[in-house]
Amino acid sequence: MFAGILKSGEYPRYALASALTYEMIYQQPIRHELRLLTMPVLLIIGQSDRSVFFRRYAKPEDIKTLGNWPALGRAAVMELLDGQLVEIEGAGHVSHLERPQEFLGALTKFLATRM
């Protein structure tokens, strides 16, 4: 699935974007600030995403309640003033790599309605 990206000249860019994303998640949880966003926001969530960041640091009983990103996305979009949620079936946490056509289609449609 990711073999093409690993061999691509674009891999350093993908790796840097991933590293910066994890740094932000670790340092600055932002869920409580979603209500402050006034611009249009698009959430694209793979429906198979059950990732739990820093799982090894969580208590076993807490892990059971974490990582249901489809449900978290549905709750988060309700907190946005101008939010839209796109759910991508058959994709996990990296839907832009797992289902690039669906991801790009959703993004293109969103941007077209905002210009």
N, C-alpha and C positions, 0 to 999 in steps of 0.2 A: 504494500500500500504506500509506504513512504520511501521506497527504494529510489524512485525518480528524484525526489527532493534531496535525499542524502547525497546523490551524485551530482546534483545541480550546482551550478555556479552561484545560485541564489541561496544555498544552504547557510552561509554565514549570516545573511540578513534574517532568515527564518530563526536561526539559533539565537541571535541577539534579541529579536522581538520576543521570543519565548522567555529568555532570561529576564528581560525587563518586566514582562508581565508577572512572572513569579515574584520578582522583587517587590512590585507594587502590592500584590496580594499579601505578601508577608508583612510588609511595613504599614500598609494603610487600608484596612478593610473599609469599604465605602458604602455598604448597603444602607446604613442610616442616613447617608447624604443624597440618596437618589432623588428625594423630594425637592432638592435644591436645583436640580437641572431644569433649565427653562428651554433649552434647545430640543429639537426632535432627536429621539434616541431609538435606535434599532437594536433589539436583542435577538441574536440568532443562536439557538440552543439545539444541540444534537440530543435527540430523545433517548439515546443510550448512554448519556453521560452520567456516570455515577462516581466521578473522581472526588477524592477528598484530599485537599491540600494539607500537607504536614500530618498525614494520617498517623504516622509513627509517634507523634506527640499527643494524640488524643486518647482519652480513656476509652476502653472497649465499649462501655455502655453508651458513650457519646457518639461513636462512629455510626451506630444504627440510625441516628437521626440526621446524619450529614450526607451530602453528596447526591441528593435527588434534584439535579439541576433542572429537569423539566418543571417540577413543582415550584422550585425556587424562582425560575424565570417567570412563571405565571403570577407569582406573588409580587415579584419585583416590578413587572410592567404596570401593575396597578398603582404603584407608588410614584410613577413618572407622570409629569404633567402632560407630556406629549410623547408617549412611548408606543412602540409597536413590537410585537413578539412574532418571530418566525420560528417554527419548530421543524427541524429537519430529521425525518425518519432515517434510521440506519446509520446515523452518525453519532460519535461520542463527543469528547471534549474538544477535538480539533476539527470541527465540521468544515472549516475552510480548506482543509487538506483531504479529509475523508470523502466529502461530497462537494468538490469545488464548483461544479456547474449549478447545483442548487443554491449554494452559498452566494455565488456571483449573481445569480438570477434574483435572489431576494434583495441583495444589496443594490443592484442596478434599479430594480423597481422602486425601492425606497427612495433612492437618490432622485429618480425621475419625478417623483411626486413632490419633492421638496425644492425643486429649482424653478 
